Amino acid sequence: MTAELPPVVPSVTAELVEALSPRLRKRLDAGIAKLAGRPVTVEGDTVRVAVDDETDIQLALSGGVVGRADAIRCGCLLAPDCLHRAAVASLAPIAEKTTEMAEMAETPEPAETPKAEAPDAVLEPVGADDASVRAARAVFDAAAAVLDAGTDGAGAVLQAELLRAAHGARLAGLHRVAGAAVSVVNGVRAARGGDAGYRLADLQGALREVLGVAYRLPAATDGELAVLRGRARQSYTAEGSLRLYGLFSEPVLTATGYAGVVTWVADADGRLYTVSDVAPGGVARAAGAVERTVRLGDTALTHRELASAGLAVSGATVSPTGRLGAGAKVRAVRAGGVGWEQAPLDALWEVPVGEQVARALGGEAHDLLFLDVTIVGTVRETGGDCLLADCGGVAVRLGAAHEDPGLPCRDNLRVLAGAVGAQLRVVGRLVAGAVARVELLAVGVDGGVGVGVERLRWVDLEGVGRGTGSREGDLSTQEEKTAAPTDTPADSPADASADASADTPASSPSGRPATSPSDPGEAPLYLLQRRLTQAVTGGRRVLAVPGSAARDVRILREAGLGTAGDLLHALDAGAAERGRDVFGRLLPADTGGFARAWLAGALYGVGVDRTLCAAAWGAESRMEAAML
């Protein structure tokens, strides 16, 4: 049903939930569940939800969204003070502008003239104003309450409080933290609703972002403050004329309720640009947007066509992240494209892998890796099987960028699993962690194919070299054929046998063993990571047993990971600590203190993942040079 409901702006949902009486607030989650199965009809700019055979809820749209509380009307006898209005608003997608959605009618920013200053002038640091500080603290408190409850306990009321705080942050110009707060709400909804595309890691990252930015912002100044504030929309600068070559297209399916497609292109110097088409929607829009016409100049190319063609652009404008603007003065016509093996695109794969990884970890421009790999087999993981490939002696795991079954990402992995020995050029998005891993975005079959928008067939792989494995070597088949333990290399289709040792490191076709990825579950650091994840799902209460982490803390310290042990001890203490008043009654839990302890552990984990990632790819020296 939620895919058919129109987006509702966060402030409307927050206003309607706040207006409920305490008795109705307790019934809100149950009311949402009842409405989820009711039929929805659309008549022009009016959407109707049938509460029962005699009562409807009407949502009046303006620009495709519900922007006011009075635009939601209910026909029941208790209206407007009924539960139904707040329930339907909480069930609907969240209307939140994104940089991808912004109309690209931008004008180049004029160059600033430097101001003359006295040689001995001392500039006072500029900090956040009082309104920004209050807004940031409100977001932190609301996000801390969501973390305290976990996805299991963060119902519609807590979600609405975070949406209200996000709206206040948006009004105060804190666009980054507001967007992160909305991502948290969408992630919580996806978790509670059993969404097929839900990823716990994404929600954990969104919580880390919103808590981290909200915590740092009150004390930030100057440049750091500007970064933490974020932008309502990105600025664009004039780039003149560009000759661009299509690389691939990838679907977009965000936690904030938006979907579409992004097509990557490159110029003759190897600089990457993107053309996007993202709007409110779900997996159906993400799967079909590749057929939409590119919104750039006078070109009639679809995104699918642009991925293998070229563009000649005049009057081009580009954002800091490489997004091409579609302003009225931009002109673009179709031009010839080239394959990945031809100049100038082939230069992208000539950059040393270690240098690419260091650049991605350093946050430079993009996080894409251009790799030449040989398919070795598959690896079983808790979240689903992935491909194992040899990349210059490094064992690289190629995972699905999207798990939603409405997109072909995982089906294409199954097809590629049968091409053991195939030597392919691929494009992936780096995933920082203890093993070398990327989310597979495109493969060099028939030029370049985006694995999220095209469905590979066996015939597509006829032109590439591969082993003697059968075409039935997909991920599910291998799981049945082997008894490999979780997160160990599975037998390849070429030599699957019941008695093969699943713990044997995969070998590269060159004959030398590929670097065997260590099992992250064996590292003591997982003891801290496991507790952080448990807090996201179950909330503070699952960690609130005093001393429950003492053994894990000791193991971490004995392994020389004293900082990790201290952070786990602080997390355990923050979860269990409850003061009492003079009458011996328990005081409310310190949700802020628990959130700060969780945030410290989460940020430590990010730093460790980055270090281990550089080591797994052999990029340590380049990372150290970049830091110097």
C-alpha positions as CSV (number, residue, x, y, z in Angstrom):
1,M,0.0,0.0,0.0
2,T,2.7,2.5,0.9
3,A,4.0,2.3,-2.7
4,E,0.6,3.7,-3.8
5,L,0.3,6.4,-1.2
6,P,1.7,9.9,-2.0
7,P,4.7,11.2,-0.1
8,V,3.9,13.3,3.0
9,V,6.3,16.0,4.2
10,P,7.9,15.2,7.6
11,S,6.4,18.2,9.4
12,V,2.8,17.1,8.6
13,T,3.4,13.6,10.0
14,A,5.0,15.1,13.2
15,E,2.1,17.6,13.6
16,L,-0.6,15.0,13.3
17,V,1.1,12.6,15.7
18,E,1.7,15.3,18.3
19,A,-2.0,16.3,18.2
20,L,-3.1,12.8,19.3
21,S,-4.1,12.2,22.8
22,P,-1.9,9.9,25.0
23,R,-4.5,7.1,24.7
24,L,-4.5,7.3,20.8
25,R,-0.7,7.5,20.7
26,K,-0.6,4.1,22.3
27,R,-2.8,2.7,19.6
28,L,-1.1,4.4,16.7
29,D,1.1,1.4,15.6
30,A,-1.9,-0.9,15.6
31,G,-3.8,1.7,13.6
32,I,-1.1,1.8,11.0
33,A,-1.1,-2.0,10.7
34,K,-4.8,-2.0,10.1
35,L,-4.6,0.6,7.4
36,A,-1.7,-1.2,5.6
37,G,-4.1,-3.6,4.0
38,R,-6.8,-1.2,2.9
39,P,-7.4,-0.3,-0.8
40,V,-6.2,2.9,-2.2
41,T,-7.7,4.8,-5.2
42,V,-6.4,7.9,-7.0
43,E,-8.6,10.5,-8.7
44,G,-6.6,13.3,-10.1
45,D,-4.9,15.2,-7.2
46,T,-7.0,13.3,-4.6
47,V,-6.0,9.9,-3.1
48,R,-8.6,8.0,-1.1
49,V,-7.9,5.2,1.5
50,A,-10.9,3.1,2.5
51,V,-10.9,2.7,6.3
52,D,-14.0,0.6,6.0
53,D,-17.0,0.2,3.7
54,E,-18.4,3.6,4.7
55,T,-15.4,5.7,5.7
56,D,-12.6,7.1,3.6
57,I,-9.5,9.1,4.3
58,Q,-8.8,11.8,1.6
59,L,-5.3,13.1,0.8
60,A,-5.2,16.3,-1.3
61,L,-2.0,16.6,-3.3
62,S,0.0,19.7,-4.2
63,G,2.8,19.1,-6.6
64,G,2.5,15.3,-6.0
65,V,3.0,15.5,-2.3
66,V,0.9,16.2,0.9
67,G,2.3,19.4,2.2
68,R,-0.2,20.4,4.9
69,A,-2.0,18.7,7.8
70,D,-5.4,19.9,6.7
71,A,-4.8,18.2,3.3
72,I,-5.5,14.9,5.1
73,R,-9.2,14.6,5.9
74,C,-11.1,11.7,7.4
75,G,-14.8,10.9,7.2
76,C,-15.2,9.2,10.6
77,L,-17.2,10.6,13.4
78,L,-14.1,11.5,15.5
79,A,-12.4,13.5,12.8
80,P,-10.4,15.6,12.8
81,D,-9.2,14.3,16.2
82,C,-9.2,10.7,15.1
83,L,-6.3,8.2,14.8
84,H,-6.7,7.7,11.0
85,R,-5.1,10.9,9.8
86,A,-1.9,10.3,11.8
87,A,-1.9,6.7,10.8
88,V,-2.0,7.3,7.1
89,A,0.6,10.0,7.3
90,S,2.9,7.6,9.2
91,L,2.3,4.9,6.6
92,A,3.0,7.0,3.6
93,P,6.5,7.6,2.2
94,I,8.4,10.7,3.4
95,A,8.5,13.6,1.0
96,E,12.1,14.8,1.3
97,K,14.0,16.8,-1.4
98,T,17.3,15.2,-2.4
99,T,20.1,16.6,-4.5
100,E,19.2,14.2,-7.2
101,M,15.7,15.5,-7.4
102,A,16.5,19.2,-7.5
103,E,15.6,20.9,-10.7
104,M,18.8,21.6,-12.5
105,A,18.0,25.1,-13.7
106,E,21.1,26.4,-12.0
107,T,23.3,29.2,-13.0
108,P,27.1,29.2,-12.6
109,E,28.3,30.8,-9.4
110,P,30.2,34.0,-10.0
111,A,33.8,34.0,-8.9
112,E,34.3,35.7,-5.6
113,T,36.6,38.7,-5.3
114,P,39.1,38.2,-2.5
115,K,38.7,40.8,0.2
116,A,41.8,42.8,1.2
117,E,42.8,42.3,4.8
118,A,45.3,43.9,7.0
119,P,48.5,41.8,7.3
120,D,48.0,41.5,11.1
121,A,44.3,40.9,11.0
122,V,43.1,38.0,13.2
123,L,39.8,36.5,12.1
124,E,37.5,35.3,14.9
125,P,36.2,31.8,14.3
126,V,32.5,31.7,13.3
127,G,30.4,29.2,15.2
128,A,26.8,27.9,15.0
129,D,24.1,30.3,16.1
130,D,21.7,29.5,19.0
131,A,18.9,28.3,16.7
132,S,21.3,25.9,15.0
133,V,22.6,24.6,18.3
134,R,19.0,24.0,19.6
135,A,18.0,22.3,16.4
136,A,21.1,20.0,16.4
137,R,20.5,19.0,20.0
138,A,16.9,18.3,19.3
139,V,17.9,15.9,16.5
140,F,20.5,14.2,18.7
141,D,18.0,13.7,21.5
142,A,15.3,12.3,19.1
143,A,17.8,10.0,17.4
144,A,19.1,8.9,20.8
145,A,15.6,7.9,21.8
146,V,15.2,5.8,18.6
147,L,18.5,4.1,19.3
148,D,17.5,3.5,22.9
149,A,14.3,1.7,21.7
150,G,15.9,-0.1,18.7
151,T,14.0,-1.0,15.6
152,D,11.9,-3.4,17.7
153,G,10.6,-0.6,19.9
154,A,10.8,2.6,17.7
155,G,7.2,2.9,16.8
156,A,5.4,5.7,14.9
157,V,5.5,8.1,17.9
158,L,9.3,8.0,18.2
159,Q,9.6,8.2,14.4
160,A,7.4,11.3,14.4
161,E,9.5,13.0,17.1
162,L,12.6,12.5,14.9
163,L,10.8,13.8,11.9
164,R,9.8,16.9,13.8
165,A,13.4,17.4,14.8
166,A,14.5,16.9,11.2
167,H,12.0,19.6,10.1
168,G,13.3,22.0,12.7
169,A,16.9,21.3,11.5
170,R,15.9,22.0,7.9
171,L,14.4,25.3,8.9
172,A,17.7,26.2,10.8
173,G,19.7,25.4,7.6
174,L,21.1,22.1,8.9
175,H,20.4,20.1,5.7
176,R,22.9,17.3,6.3
177,V,21.6,16.2,9.7
178,A,18.0,16.6,8.5
179,G,18.5,14.3,5.6
180,A,20.3,11.8,7.8
181,A,17.4,11.8,10.3
182,V,14.9,11.1,7.5
183,S,17.1,8.2,6.4
184,V,16.9,6.8,10.0
185,V,13.1,6.9,10.0
186,N,12.9,5.2,6.6
187,G,15.4,2.6,7.8
188,V,13.3,1.9,10.9
189,R,10.2,1.7,8.9
190,A,11.8,-0.8,6.5
191,A,13.0,-2.9,9.4
192,R,9.7,-3.0,11.1
193,G,7.8,-3.6,7.8
194,G,10.0,-6.5,6.6
195,D,11.1,-4.6,3.5
196,A,13.0,-6.9,1.1
197,G,15.5,-4.1,0.4
198,Y,16.3,-3.4,4.1
199,R,19.9,-3.5,5.2
200,L,20.9,-3.3,8.8
201,A,24.3,-1.8,7.8
202,D,22.5,1.1,6.1
203,L,20.4,1.9,9.1
204,Q,23.5,1.6,11.4
205,G,25.3,4.0,9.0
206,A,22.4,6.5,9.1
207,L,22.3,6.4,12.9
208,R,26.1,7.0,13.0
209,E,25.7,9.9,10.6
210,V,22.9,11.7,12.3
211,L,24.3,11.3,15.8
212,G,27.8,12.2,14.8
213,V,26.8,15.3,12.9
214,A,24.3,16.5,15.5
215,Y,26.9,15.9,18.3
216,R,29.8,17.8,16.5
217,L,27.8,20.7,15.1
218,P,27.3,22.9,18.3
219,A,31.1,23.2,18.8
220,A,32.0,23.4,15.1
221,T,33.4,26.6,13.5
222,D,34.2,28.0,10.0
223,G,34.9,25.3,7.4
224,E,33.9,22.4,9.6
225,L,30.6,24.1,10.4
226,A,29.9,24.6,6.7
227,V,30.5,20.9,6.0
228,L,28.3,19.8,8.8
229,R,25.5,22.1,7.8
230,G,25.3,20.7,4.3
231,R,23.5,22.3,1.4
232,A,19.9,22.4,0.4
233,R,21.0,21.9,-3.2
234,Q,24.4,21.6,-4.7
235,S,26.0,24.5,-6.5
236,Y,27.1,24.2,-10.1
237,T,30.0,25.7,-11.9
238,A,30.5,26.4,-15.6
239,E,32.7,23.8,-17.4
240,G,32.2,24.9,-21.0
241,S,32.2,22.2,-23.6
242,L,32.6,18.5,-22.8
243,R,33.0,15.4,-24.9
244,L,31.7,12.5,-22.8
245,Y,31.7,8.7,-23.2
246,G,29.1,6.4,-21.5
247,L,30.2,3.8,-19.0
248,F,27.2,2.2,-17.3
249,S,23.9,2.9,-15.6
250,E,23.0,1.8,-12.0
251,P,19.6,1.8,-10.2
252,V,18.9,4.1,-7.3
253,L,16.8,2.8,-4.5
254,T,17.2,4.9,-1.3
255,A,16.1,4.5,2.3
256,T,14.5,7.9,2.0
257,G,11.8,6.7,-0.4
258,Y,13.3,7.8,-3.7
259,A,14.2,5.7,-6.8
260,G,15.5,6.1,-10.3
261,V,18.7,5.7,-12.2
262,V,22.2,7.3,-12.4
263,T,24.3,7.0,-15.6
264,W,28.1,7.3,-15.3
265,V,30.1,9.0,-18.1
266,A,33.7,10.0,-18.5
267,D,35.7,12.6,-20.5
268,A,38.9,12.0,-22.4
269,D,41.0,12.7,-19.2
270,G,39.2,10.1,-17.2
271,R,37.1,12.5,-15.0
272,L,33.8,11.0,-14.1
273,Y,30.4,12.6,-14.4
274,T,26.8,11.5,-13.6
275,V,23.4,12.1,-15.1
276,S,20.5,11.2,-12.8
277,D,16.8,10.7,-12.9
278,V,15.6,10.3,-9.3
279,A,12.1,10.9,-7.9
280,P,9.7,9.6,-5.2
281,G,9.1,5.9,-5.8
282,G,10.0,2.3,-5.1
283,V,11.6,-0.6,-6.8
284,A,9.3,-0.4,-9.9
285,R,10.6,3.0,-10.7
286,A,14.2,2.0,-10.0
287,A,13.9,-0.9,-12.4
288,G,12.2,1.1,-15.2
289,A,14.0,4.5,-15.0
290,V,16.7,3.3,-17.3
291,E,14.3,3.6,-20.2
292,R,13.5,7.3,-19.4
293,T,14.9,10.0,-21.6
294,V,18.1,11.8,-20.3
295,R,17.2,15.3,-19.1
296,L,20.2,17.1,-20.6
297,G,20.0,19.5,-23.5
298,D,18.2,18.4,-26.7
299,T,19.3,14.8,-26.6
300,A,16.6,12.1,-27.0
301,L,18.8,9.4,-25.5
302,T,17.5,7.1,-22.8
303,H,19.7,6.2,-19.9
304,R,20.2,2.7,-21.3
305,E,21.4,4.2,-24.6
306,L,23.7,6.8,-23.0
307,A,25.5,4.0,-21.1
308,S,27.0,2.8,-24.3
309,A,26.9,6.0,-26.4
310,G,28.5,9.4,-26.0
311,L,27.5,13.1,-25.6
312,A,28.8,16.4,-26.9
313,V,27.8,19.0,-24.4
314,S,28.2,22.8,-24.6
315,G,27.5,25.3,-21.8
316,A,28.0,22.4,-19.3
317,T,27.6,23.0,-15.6
318,V,28.9,20.5,-13.0
319,S,28.4,20.0,-9.3
320,P,31.3,19.3,-6.9
321,T,30.3,15.6,-7.0
322,G,30.4,15.5,-10.8
323,R,26.6,15.7,-11.4
324,L,25.8,17.3,-14.8
325,G,23.4,20.2,-14.6
326,A,20.4,20.4,-17.0
327,G,19.9,24.2,-17.1
328,A,18.2,26.1,-19.9
329,K,21.6,27.1,-21.4
330,V,23.0,23.6,-21.6
331,R,23.1,22.0,-25.0
332,A,23.8,18.3,-25.6
333,V,23.7,16.1,-28.7
334,R,24.4,12.4,-29.2
335,A,27.9,11.4,-30.1
336,G,29.7,8.1,-30.7
337,G,30.6,5.9,-27.7
338,V,33.6,3.5,-27.2
339,G,34.0,0.2,-25.4
340,W,35.8,-0.3,-22.2
341,E,38.8,-1.8,-24.0
342,Q,39.2,1.3,-26.1
343,A,40.6,4.8,-25.4
344,P,39.9,6.9,-23.5
345,L,37.9,4.6,-21.2
346,D,40.5,1.9,-21.0
347,A,42.7,4.3,-19.0
348,L,40.4,4.0,-16.0
349,W,41.5,0.3,-15.6
350,E,45.2,1.2,-15.9
351,V,45.3,3.1,-12.6
352,P,46.9,0.8,-9.9
353,V,44.3,-0.8,-7.7
354,G,46.0,0.4,-4.5
355,E,45.9,3.9,-5.7
356,Q,42.2,3.6,-6.6
357,V,41.4,2.2,-3.1
358,A,43.4,5.0,-1.4
359,R,41.5,7.6,-3.4
360,A,38.2,6.1,-2.5
361,L,39.0,5.8,1.2
362,G,40.2,9.4,1.2
363,G,36.8,10.6,0.0
364,E,38.1,11.9,-3.3
365,A,35.3,12.5,-5.8
366,H,33.9,8.9,-6.0
367,D,34.2,5.5,-4.5
368,L,34.2,3.4,-7.7
369,L,36.9,0.9,-8.5
370,F,37.8,-0.2,-12.0
371,L,39.1,-3.8,-11.8
372,D,40.3,-6.6,-14.1
373,V,39.3,-9.8,-12.3
374,T,39.1,-13.5,-12.9
375,I,36.0,-15.3,-11.5
376,V,37.2,-18.0,-9.0
377,G,34.1,-19.2,-7.3
378,T,31.7,-18.1,-4.6
379,V,31.8,-17.3,-0.9
380,R,29.1,-17.9,1.6
381,E,28.2,-15.1,3.9
382,T,25.5,-14.5,6.4
383,G,23.8,-11.8,4.3
384,G,23.9,-13.9,1.1
385,D,26.5,-15.5,-1.2
386,C,28.8,-13.4,-3.2
387,L,31.4,-14.0,-6.0
388,L,35.0,-14.6,-5.3
389,A,37.4,-13.2,-7.9
390,D,41.2,-12.9,-8.3
391,C,42.4,-9.3,-8.8
392,G,46.2,-9.4,-9.3
393,G,46.6,-11.9,-6.5
394,V,44.1,-10.3,-4.1
395,A,40.9,-12.3,-3.4
396,V,38.1,-9.9,-4.0
397,R,34.5,-10.4,-3.0
398,L,31.9,-9.1,-5.4
399,G,28.5,-8.6,-3.7
400,A,25.1,-7.3,-4.8
401,A,24.6,-3.6,-4.7
402,H,20.8,-4.1,-4.0
403,E,19.1,-7.1,-2.4
404,D,15.6,-6.2,-3.6
405,P,14.3,-9.1,-5.7
406,G,12.7,-6.5,-8.1
407,L,16.2,-5.7,-9.3
408,P,18.4,-8.2,-11.2
409,C,21.6,-7.7,-9.1
410,R,21.5,-11.0,-7.3
411,D,20.2,-13.0,-10.3
412,N,23.2,-11.7,-12.3
413,L,25.6,-12.8,-9.6
414,R,24.1,-16.3,-10.1
415,V,24.8,-16.2,-13.8
416,L,28.3,-15.0,-13.3
417,A,28.9,-17.7,-10.7
418,G,28.8,-20.2,-13.6
419,A,31.6,-18.5,-15.5
420,V,34.5,-19.7,-13.4
421,G,37.7,-18.7,-15.1
422,A,36.1,-15.8,-16.9
423,Q,38.4,-12.8,-17.2
424,L,36.3,-9.7,-16.9
425,R,36.5,-6.0,-16.5
426,V,34.2,-4.8,-13.8
427,V,33.2,-1.6,-12.0
428,G,32.3,-1.8,-8.3
429,R,31.8,0.4,-5.3
430,L,34.3,0.0,-2.5
431,V,33.0,-1.5,0.8
432,A,35.4,-0.8,3.6
433,G,36.0,-3.8,5.8
434,A,38.5,-6.5,6.8
435,V,38.4,-8.2,3.4
436,A,38.6,-6.8,-0.1
437,R,35.0,-6.3,-1.2
438,V,33.1,-4.3,-3.7
439,E,29.4,-4.0,-4.6
440,L,29.3,-5.1,-8.3
441,L,27.8,-2.4,-10.5
442,A,28.8,-3.3,-14.0
443,V,30.7,-5.9,-16.0
444,G,32.5,-5.7,-19.3
445,V,30.1,-7.8,-21.4
446,D,29.0,-6.4,-24.7
447,G,30.7,-3.1,-24.0
448,G,29.6,-2.5,-20.4
449,V,26.5,-3.8,-18.7
450,G,25.0,-2.4,-15.5
451,V,24.2,-5.5,-13.4
452,G,21.4,-3.6,-11.6
453,V,19.5,-2.6,-14.8
454,E,20.2,-5.4,-17.3
455,R,19.6,-9.1,-16.9
456,L,22.6,-11.2,-18.0
457,R,22.1,-14.3,-20.0
458,W,24.4,-17.3,-20.6
459,V,24.8,-16.2,-24.2
460,D,26.3,-12.9,-23.0
461,L,29.2,-14.8,-21.5
462,E,30.0,-16.8,-24.6
463,G,32.7,-14.3,-25.8
464,V,34.7,-14.4,-22.6
465,G,37.1,-17.0,-21.4
466,R,35.9,-19.3,-18.6
467,G,36.6,-22.7,-17.1
468,T,34.8,-26.0,-17.8
469,G,32.1,-25.5,-15.2
470,S,28.5,-26.1,-16.1
471,R,26.0,-23.4,-16.4
472,E,24.3,-24.6,-13.3
473,G,27.0,-23.2,-11.1
474,D,24.8,-20.5,-9.5
475,L,24.9,-19.5,-5.9
476,S,21.9,-21.5,-4.7
477,T,23.1,-24.7,-6.5
478,Q,26.5,-24.4,-4.9
479,E,25.0,-24.0,-1.5
480,E,23.3,-27.4,-2.0
481,K,26.4,-29.1,-3.4
482,T,28.8,-28.1,-0.6
483,A,28.9,-28.1,3.1
484,A,31.2,-25.1,3.5
485,P,30.8,-23.3,6.8
486,T,29.4,-19.7,6.8
487,D,31.7,-17.1,5.2
488,T,34.1,-19.6,3.6
489,P,34.9,-20.1,0.0
490,A,32.4,-22.5,-1.6
491,D,33.4,-25.1,-4.3
492,S,33.5,-23.6,-7.8
493,P,31.2,-25.0,-10.5
494,A,34.3,-26.3,-12.4
495,D,35.4,-28.7,-9.7
496,A,32.6,-29.0,-7.1
497,S,32.8,-32.1,-5.1
498,A,31.3,-33.2,-1.9
499,D,34.6,-33.9,-0.1
500,A,36.4,-30.7,-1.3
501,S,37.9,-28.7,1.5
502,A,35.9,-25.5,1.8
503,D,38.6,-23.9,4.0
504,T,41.3,-24.1,1.2
505,P,42.2,-20.7,-0.1
506,A,41.0,-20.1,-3.7
507,S,43.7,-20.2,-6.3
508,S,44.1,-17.7,-9.2
509,P,44.1,-19.1,-12.8
510,S,47.8,-18.1,-12.9
511,G,48.6,-20.9,-10.5
512,R,49.6,-18.8,-7.5
513,P,47.2,-18.7,-4.6
514,A,45.1,-15.6,-4.3
515,T,45.3,-13.8,-1.0
516,S,43.0,-15.7,1.3
517,P,40.5,-13.3,3.0
518,S,40.5,-13.7,6.7
519,D,37.2,-14.5,8.4
520,P,35.9,-11.3,10.1
521,G,34.1,-13.4,12.6
522,E,37.3,-14.8,14.0
523,A,38.7,-11.3,14.8
524,P,38.2,-10.1,18.4
525,L,36.8,-6.8,17.1
526,Y,33.6,-8.5,16.2
527,L,32.8,-8.6,19.9
528,L,32.4,-4.8,19.8
529,Q,30.7,-4.8,16.4
530,R,28.2,-7.4,17.5
531,R,27.1,-5.3,20.5
532,L,26.8,-2.2,18.4
533,T,24.5,-4.0,16.0
534,Q,22.4,-5.6,18.8
535,A,21.8,-2.1,20.1
536,V,20.4,-0.9,16.7
537,T,17.9,-3.8,16.5
538,G,17.0,-4.4,20.1
539,G,17.8,-1.1,21.7
540,R,19.5,-0.4,25.1
541,R,17.5,-3.0,26.9
542,V,19.3,-5.9,25.2
543,L,22.6,-4.7,26.6
544,A,21.3,-3.6,30.0
545,V,22.5,-6.6,32.0
546,P,25.3,-5.3,34.3
547,G,28.7,-6.9,33.6
548,S,27.4,-8.9,30.6
549,A,30.2,-7.7,28.4
550,A,33.0,-8.3,31.0
551,R,34.3,-11.5,29.3
552,D,34.4,-9.8,25.9
553,V,36.1,-6.7,27.3
554,R,38.8,-9.0,28.7
555,I,39.3,-10.8,25.4
556,L,39.7,-7.6,23.6
557,R,42.3,-6.2,26.0
558,E,44.2,-9.5,26.1
559,A,44.4,-9.3,22.3
560,G,46.0,-5.9,22.5
561,L,42.8,-4.0,21.5
562,G,42.6,-1.9,24.6
563,T,40.7,1.0,23.0
564,A,38.0,-1.5,21.7
565,G,37.8,-3.0,25.2
566,D,37.4,0.4,26.8
567,L,34.7,1.4,24.3
568,L,32.8,-1.9,24.9
569,H,33.0,-1.4,28.6
570,A,31.6,2.2,28.3
571,L,28.8,0.9,26.1
572,D,27.9,-1.8,28.6
573,A,28.0,0.6,31.5
574,G,25.9,3.2,29.6
575,A,23.2,0.5,28.9
576,A,23.0,-0.8,32.4
577,E,23.4,2.4,34.4
578,R,20.1,3.5,36.0
579,G,20.1,5.9,38.9
580,R,17.5,6.1,41.7
581,D,15.7,9.0,43.4
582,V,15.6,9.6,47.1
583,F,12.7,7.1,47.4
584,G,14.6,4.3,45.7
585,R,12.7,4.5,42.4
586,L,14.5,4.0,39.2
587,L,15.2,7.2,37.3
588,P,14.8,7.4,33.5
589,A,17.7,6.0,31.5
590,D,20.3,8.4,30.2
591,T,19.6,7.9,26.5
592,G,22.0,10.7,25.6
593,G,24.9,9.0,27.5
594,F,24.1,5.6,25.9
595,A,24.0,7.2,22.4
596,R,27.4,8.9,22.9
597,A,28.9,5.6,24.0
598,W,27.4,3.8,21.0
599,L,28.6,6.6,18.7
600,A,32.2,6.4,20.0
601,G,32.2,2.6,19.3
602,A,30.7,3.1,15.9
603,L,33.2,5.7,14.8
604,Y,36.1,3.5,16.1
605,G,34.7,0.7,14.0
606,V,34.7,2.9,10.9
607,G,38.4,3.8,11.5
608,V,39.3,0.2,11.9
609,D,37.4,-0.8,8.8
610,R,39.2,1.8,6.7
611,T,42.6,0.6,8.0
612,L,41.8,-3.1,7.5
613,C,40.4,-2.3,4.0
614,A,43.6,-0.6,3.0
615,A,45.6,-3.5,4.2
616,A,43.4,-6.0,2.4
617,W,43.9,-4.2,-0.9
618,G,47.6,-3.5,-0.2
619,A,47.0,0.3,-0.2
620,E,48.5,1.1,3.3
621,S,51.5,2.9,1.9
622,R,49.4,5.1,-0.3
623,M,47.0,5.9,2.5
624,E,49.9,6.9,4.7
625,A,51.3,9.1,2.0
626,A,47.9,10.8,1.5
627,M,47.7,11.5,5.2
628,L,51.2,13.1,5.2
